[in-house]
Amino acid sequence: MSSIKLKHSSGNGVSISAPDTNPSSDRTLKLPSIDADGIVATKDTSDNLVSVSGMNGGQLSNRNLIGNGDFLVAQRGTTSAFGGYHTVDRFKCQTSSVDEQPTQAQVDVASGTTPYSLGFRKAFKITNGNQTSGAGSGDLVKIQTAVEAQDVAASGWNYTSSTSYISLQFWVKSSIAQNFYFNLITRDGTISNYVMETGSLAANTWTKITKKIPGATGLQFDNNEDEGLRFEFTLFRGTDSTGTRPLNAWAALDSSTRMPDYTTTWYTTNDATFEITGVQLEVGDTPTAFEHLKFGDSLRQCQRYCFRDGTDRFHYGNYSQEHYDFPVQMRVNPTVTLESVPSGGSVNRARPCWVTITGMGSNNGNIKVKAEAEFG
């Protein structure tokens, strides 16, 4: 059996030996290429891993910068024929100039599929409307989410270095076989755009997409709660905002050429569908297994951006106001909607941790609150 020995200057060393049995083909042991020192994980006498301080150059937990990437949480509802944030938390379907609004929905991942076997139970589904006038130059259908600037700034990604990476992964399924484009957009300083493509997808087949994205000189992420990094997956974009555009490279955002010209097949097919799940963005040059969270943990992450009462709170008329504490601190002062309230009730003041409701006088009744602090 052949081996390689790395000797210490004092004489002893460490040997790397060939496997005990002949593998079916050559295998590659890849050393990390991140711009950081590291160690090889070892195990103790009970086969427990020791000396593991990180994974892929990042932390062992809370690796995913994108919240609700498995679409378990849908506080607002499970289906909607409107654009914007109406179903799954943290993600929206944004449209422009469509003839008929696509439907967005939280749906089940079918058993027997690869994503299902990996623990994914929900997906975000877009069903196209009837675009009777064809593919217009100003038409748009896209899926969008965003990460707070401070979360990117403190993530451990050395984003101004071209040898430091973040990794993006997700699963997609389209009823139409075609290529799609998606991108990351920075929001601080000089706005930069990094465009990627799926390659031609086979119809009605779940496909995993993985990309690694380098840092670049000039990227900026401020240490605040504003939008820092946006992820967009575009199902169709008209020629008013497409054209010659480099792929897999950072470049200043040009609103007239946000990405290459788009194939129109999906958009001009009535009731075409598109599904996505398992969205993960993490520090490092190699995507790790998706970090599944317990539902309650994912819900609390989402409640920083949207909080909706699961049940009504009863107001007794002998109190003139209600003070309502949110379960987590919201990103900014929220916009509060009273989905049910006794006669005369209205929002007096809303802050990231609470809202006060006044004007109800002696009226009894239920109060149900929805608070929004999402990005636009």
C-alpha positions as CSV (number, residue, x, y, z in Angstrom):
1,M,0.0,0.0,0.0
2,S,1.5,3.3,-1.1
3,S,1.6,6.4,1.2
4,I,3.0,9.9,1.5
5,K,4.7,11.0,4.7
6,L,4.9,14.6,5.8
7,K,7.8,14.8,8.2
8,H,8.3,17.2,11.0
9,S,11.8,18.8,11.3
10,S,12.4,16.6,14.3
11,G,11.9,13.4,12.3
12,N,8.4,12.1,13.0
13,G,5.5,12.9,10.7
14,V,2.0,12.2,9.4
15,S,1.3,9.7,6.6
16,I,-1.4,9.9,4.0
17,S,-2.2,6.3,3.0
18,A,-4.1,4.7,0.1
19,P,-7.5,3.2,0.8
20,D,-7.8,-0.4,2.1
21,T,-9.9,-1.4,-0.9
22,N,-9.8,-0.4,-4.6
23,P,-12.4,2.4,-5.2
24,S,-14.6,2.1,-8.3
25,S,-12.8,5.1,-9.8
26,D,-10.3,7.7,-8.9
27,R,-11.4,10.0,-6.0
28,T,-10.2,13.5,-5.2
29,L,-9.5,14.9,-1.7
30,K,-9.9,18.6,-2.1
31,L,-8.1,21.0,0.3
32,P,-10.0,24.2,1.1
33,S,-9.2,27.2,-1.1
34,I,-10.6,29.9,1.2
35,D,-8.2,32.6,2.2
36,A,-7.9,31.4,5.8
37,D,-6.0,28.8,7.8
38,G,-7.6,25.6,9.0
39,I,-7.2,22.2,10.5
40,V,-8.2,18.7,9.6
41,A,-11.0,17.3,11.7
42,T,-10.1,14.4,14.0
43,K,-12.0,12.1,16.2
44,D,-11.6,10.9,19.8
45,T,-11.7,7.3,21.1
46,S,-15.6,7.4,21.0
47,D,-15.6,8.4,17.3
48,N,-16.7,12.0,18.2
49,L,-15.4,14.8,16.0
50,V,-12.9,17.0,17.8
51,S,-11.2,20.3,16.9
52,V,-14.0,21.3,14.6
53,S,-14.3,25.1,14.8
54,G,-16.1,25.8,11.6
55,M,-17.6,24.5,8.4
56,N,-16.6,25.7,4.9
57,G,-14.8,28.6,6.5
58,G,-17.9,29.7,8.4
59,Q,-19.8,28.9,11.6
60,L,-21.3,25.5,12.4
61,S,-24.8,26.8,12.8
62,N,-26.8,29.8,11.5
63,R,-24.9,29.5,8.2
64,N,-27.8,30.4,5.9
65,L,-28.0,34.2,5.4
66,I,-31.4,33.8,3.7
67,G,-34.4,33.2,6.0
68,N,-37.2,30.7,5.3
69,G,-35.3,29.2,2.4
70,D,-37.3,26.0,2.7
71,F,-40.6,28.0,2.7
72,L,-42.0,26.4,5.9
73,V,-43.4,29.7,7.1
74,A,-46.3,31.4,5.4
75,Q,-47.9,33.8,7.9
76,R,-49.8,35.9,5.4
77,G,-51.5,32.9,3.6
78,T,-50.8,30.0,1.3
79,T,-52.0,31.3,-2.1
80,S,-52.6,34.7,-3.7
81,A,-53.2,36.2,-7.1
82,F,-51.5,39.5,-6.2
83,G,-47.9,40.6,-6.6
84,G,-45.8,41.4,-3.5
85,Y,-45.5,39.7,-0.1
86,H,-48.7,37.7,0.2
87,T,-47.8,34.0,0.9
88,V,-44.4,32.6,2.1
89,D,-42.4,34.7,4.5
90,R,-39.3,36.7,3.3
91,F,-40.0,36.0,-0.4
92,K,-42.3,37.9,-2.8
93,C,-43.4,37.5,-6.4
94,Q,-42.9,40.9,-8.1
95,T,-44.6,41.7,-11.4
96,S,-44.9,44.5,-13.9
97,S,-47.1,45.1,-17.0
98,V,-48.6,41.6,-17.0
99,D,-51.9,40.9,-18.7
100,E,-53.0,38.5,-16.0
101,Q,-51.3,38.3,-12.6
102,P,-49.5,35.1,-11.8
103,T,-50.5,33.1,-8.8
104,Q,-48.0,32.6,-5.9
105,A,-48.4,29.8,-3.4
106,Q,-46.8,27.7,-0.7
107,V,-47.1,24.1,-2.0
108,D,-46.1,20.6,-0.8
109,V,-43.0,19.0,-2.2
110,A,-44.1,15.6,-3.6
111,S,-42.9,12.5,-1.9
112,G,-40.6,10.3,-4.0
113,T,-38.6,13.3,-5.3
114,T,-35.0,14.1,-4.4
115,P,-35.8,17.3,-2.5
116,Y,-38.4,15.4,-0.4
117,S,-35.8,12.8,0.4
118,L,-33.5,15.6,1.7
119,G,-36.1,16.9,4.1
120,F,-37.8,19.6,2.1
121,R,-41.6,19.6,2.6
122,K,-42.6,23.0,1.1
123,A,-41.8,25.0,-2.0
124,F,-42.7,28.4,-3.4
125,K,-44.7,28.0,-6.6
126,I,-45.5,30.6,-9.3
127,T,-48.3,29.8,-11.8
128,N,-48.3,32.0,-14.8
129,G,-51.4,33.9,-15.9
130,N,-52.7,34.3,-19.5
131,Q,-50.3,36.8,-21.1
132,T,-52.6,37.4,-24.1
133,S,-50.5,40.3,-25.6
134,G,-47.3,38.2,-25.6
135,A,-43.9,39.2,-24.2
136,G,-43.9,42.9,-23.7
137,S,-40.7,45.0,-23.4
138,G,-41.6,46.2,-20.0
139,D,-43.1,42.9,-18.6
140,L,-41.6,41.3,-15.5
141,V,-42.1,38.3,-13.3
142,K,-39.5,37.6,-10.6
143,I,-39.0,36.0,-7.1
144,Q,-37.2,38.2,-4.7
145,T,-35.8,38.2,-1.1
146,A,-33.1,40.2,0.7
147,V,-30.6,40.1,3.5
148,E,-29.9,42.9,6.0
149,A,-26.7,44.8,5.3
150,Q,-25.4,44.1,8.9
151,D,-25.9,40.4,8.5
152,V,-23.6,40.3,5.4
153,A,-21.1,42.7,7.0
154,A,-20.7,40.5,10.0
155,S,-21.0,37.1,8.2
156,G,-17.3,36.5,7.9
157,W,-17.2,37.0,4.2
158,N,-14.2,39.1,3.2
159,Y,-16.4,40.6,0.4
160,T,-13.8,43.0,-1.0
161,S,-11.4,40.1,-1.7
162,S,-11.7,38.1,-5.0
163,T,-10.4,35.0,-3.2
164,S,-13.1,35.0,-0.6
165,Y,-16.5,33.4,-1.5
166,I,-20.1,33.0,-0.7
167,S,-22.0,29.9,-2.0
168,L,-25.6,29.9,-3.3
169,Q,-27.7,26.8,-3.7
170,F,-31.4,26.0,-4.4
171,W,-33.7,23.4,-6.1
172,V,-35.9,24.5,-9.0
173,K,-38.5,22.9,-11.2
174,S,-40.1,24.4,-14.3
175,S,-43.0,23.0,-16.4
176,I,-41.2,24.5,-19.4
177,A,-37.7,23.4,-20.5
178,Q,-35.6,26.6,-20.8
179,N,-32.7,28.6,-19.3
180,F,-33.4,31.1,-16.5
181,Y,-31.3,33.9,-15.0
182,F,-30.9,34.9,-11.4
183,N,-28.7,37.5,-9.7
184,L,-27.3,39.0,-6.5
185,I,-27.5,42.8,-6.1
186,T,-25.7,44.9,-3.5
187,R,-27.5,47.9,-2.1
188,D,-24.9,50.0,-0.4
189,G,-22.3,52.3,-2.1
190,T,-22.0,51.6,-5.8
191,I,-24.8,49.1,-6.5
192,S,-23.3,46.0,-8.1
193,N,-25.0,43.1,-10.0
194,Y,-23.8,39.5,-10.2
195,V,-25.8,37.6,-12.9
196,M,-25.9,33.8,-13.2
197,E,-27.9,31.2,-15.1
198,T,-29.4,27.8,-14.5
199,G,-28.6,26.3,-17.8
200,S,-31.4,24.6,-19.7
201,L,-33.7,22.9,-17.3
202,A,-35.5,19.7,-18.1
203,A,-39.3,20.2,-17.9
204,N,-41.0,19.1,-14.7
205,T,-37.8,17.9,-13.1
206,W,-36.3,19.1,-9.9
207,T,-32.7,20.4,-10.5
208,K,-30.2,21.5,-8.0
209,I,-28.3,24.7,-8.8
210,T,-25.1,25.6,-7.0
211,K,-22.9,28.7,-7.5
212,K,-19.9,30.2,-5.8
213,I,-19.6,34.0,-5.8
214,P,-16.3,35.8,-5.2
215,G,-15.9,39.1,-3.4
216,A,-14.7,42.1,-5.4
217,T,-13.1,45.5,-4.8
218,G,-15.7,48.1,-4.1
219,L,-18.4,45.9,-2.7
220,Q,-20.0,47.6,0.4
221,F,-22.3,46.5,3.2
222,D,-23.1,49.0,5.9
223,N,-23.5,47.8,9.5
224,N,-27.2,48.6,9.7
225,E,-30.7,47.0,9.3
226,D,-31.2,48.3,5.7
227,E,-31.3,46.1,2.7
228,G,-27.8,44.9,1.9
229,L,-27.9,42.0,-0.6
230,R,-30.8,41.1,-2.8
231,F,-31.5,37.7,-4.4
232,E,-33.7,37.8,-7.5
233,F,-34.8,34.8,-9.6
234,T,-36.4,36.1,-12.8
235,L,-39.0,34.1,-14.7
236,F,-39.3,36.7,-17.4
237,R,-37.9,40.2,-18.0
238,G,-38.7,42.3,-21.1
239,T,-36.1,43.9,-23.4
240,D,-36.5,47.3,-21.7
241,S,-34.1,46.0,-19.0
242,T,-32.1,43.2,-20.8
243,G,-29.2,43.1,-23.2
244,T,-25.5,42.3,-23.3
245,R,-24.5,41.5,-19.8
246,P,-21.5,39.4,-18.4
247,L,-22.3,36.3,-16.4
248,N,-20.6,35.2,-13.2
249,A,-18.9,38.6,-12.7
250,W,-19.6,41.7,-10.6
251,A,-20.4,44.8,-12.5
252,A,-22.1,48.1,-11.8
253,L,-25.9,47.7,-12.0
254,D,-27.3,49.1,-15.3
255,S,-31.1,49.3,-15.2
256,S,-31.3,49.0,-19.0
257,T,-29.3,45.7,-19.1
258,R,-29.9,44.0,-15.7
259,M,-29.4,40.6,-17.4
260,P,-29.2,39.0,-20.8
261,D,-32.2,38.8,-23.1
262,Y,-34.8,36.4,-22.0
263,T,-36.3,33.3,-23.6
264,T,-40.1,34.0,-23.8
265,T,-41.4,30.4,-23.7
266,W,-42.3,30.2,-20.0
267,Y,-43.9,33.6,-20.0
268,T,-46.0,33.1,-23.1
269,T,-47.3,29.7,-22.0
270,N,-50.6,29.9,-20.1
271,D,-50.5,28.4,-16.6
272,A,-46.8,27.6,-16.9
273,T,-45.4,26.7,-13.4
274,F,-42.2,27.3,-11.5
275,E,-41.2,26.0,-8.1
276,I,-38.2,26.7,-5.9
277,T,-37.0,25.3,-2.5
278,G,-33.8,24.9,-0.5
279,V,-32.5,28.4,-1.0
280,Q,-29.2,28.8,1.0
281,L,-26.6,31.5,0.9
282,E,-23.5,30.9,3.1
283,V,-19.9,31.9,3.5
284,G,-17.4,29.7,1.8
285,D,-16.6,28.4,-1.6
286,T,-18.4,25.0,-1.3
287,P,-22.2,24.7,-0.5
288,T,-22.9,22.6,2.5
289,A,-26.0,20.5,3.2
290,F,-29.0,22.7,3.7
291,E,-29.4,23.8,7.3
292,H,-32.9,22.7,8.3
293,L,-34.3,24.6,11.2
294,K,-37.1,23.6,13.5
295,F,-40.4,25.4,12.5
296,G,-40.4,27.5,15.7
297,D,-36.9,28.8,15.1
298,S,-37.7,29.6,11.4
299,L,-40.9,31.4,12.5
300,R,-39.0,33.6,15.0
301,Q,-36.5,34.6,12.3
302,C,-39.4,35.6,10.0
303,Q,-41.2,37.5,12.7
304,R,-38.5,40.2,12.6
305,Y,-40.0,41.1,9.2
306,C,-43.6,40.1,9.6
307,F,-45.7,39.3,12.6
308,R,-49.3,38.1,12.3
309,D,-51.4,37.0,15.2
310,G,-52.4,33.3,15.1
311,T,-55.4,34.0,17.4
312,D,-57.4,37.1,18.4
313,R,-56.8,39.0,21.6
314,F,-59.9,40.0,23.5
315,H,-60.2,43.7,24.5
316,Y,-62.4,44.4,27.6
317,G,-64.1,47.8,27.4
318,N,-63.0,48.9,30.8
319,Y,-59.6,49.7,29.4
320,S,-59.1,52.5,26.9
321,Q,-56.1,51.1,25.1
322,E,-54.1,48.0,24.4
323,H,-50.3,47.7,24.6
324,Y,-49.1,44.9,22.4
325,D,-45.6,43.4,22.6
326,F,-44.1,41.6,19.6
327,P,-42.4,38.2,20.1
328,V,-39.1,39.5,18.6
329,Q,-37.7,42.9,17.8
330,M,-38.8,43.9,14.3
331,R,-36.3,45.2,11.8
332,V,-37.7,48.8,11.8
333,N,-40.8,50.6,13.0
334,P,-43.5,48.3,11.5
335,T,-46.6,49.2,9.5
336,V,-49.4,47.8,11.5
337,T,-52.7,46.6,10.2
338,L,-55.6,45.8,12.6
339,E,-57.3,42.8,10.9
340,S,-59.9,42.9,13.6
341,V,-60.5,45.6,16.3
342,P,-63.4,46.9,18.4
343,S,-65.3,49.9,17.0
344,G,-63.2,53.1,17.1
345,G,-59.8,51.3,17.5
346,S,-56.8,52.5,15.7
347,V,-53.0,52.3,15.9
348,N,-51.6,55.0,18.1
349,R,-47.9,54.3,17.9
350,A,-45.8,51.4,16.5
351,R,-42.2,50.6,17.4
352,P,-39.9,47.6,16.7
353,C,-40.9,45.9,19.9
354,W,-44.5,47.0,20.5
355,V,-47.7,48.7,19.3
356,T,-50.4,50.6,21.2
357,I,-54.0,50.6,20.1
358,T,-56.4,53.3,21.3
359,G,-59.8,54.8,20.6
360,M,-61.9,51.7,21.6
361,G,-63.5,53.3,24.6
362,S,-65.9,51.0,26.3
363,N,-66.3,48.7,23.3
364,N,-65.5,45.0,23.8
365,G,-64.2,42.9,21.0
366,N,-61.3,41.0,19.4
367,I,-58.0,42.5,18.3
368,K,-55.9,40.8,15.6
369,V,-52.6,42.5,14.5
370,K,-50.4,42.2,11.4
371,A,-47.1,44.1,11.6
372,E,-44.9,44.5,8.5
373,A,-41.2,45.5,8.5
374,E,-40.1,43.8,5.2
375,F,-37.9,45.4,2.6
376,G,-39.8,47.1,-0.3
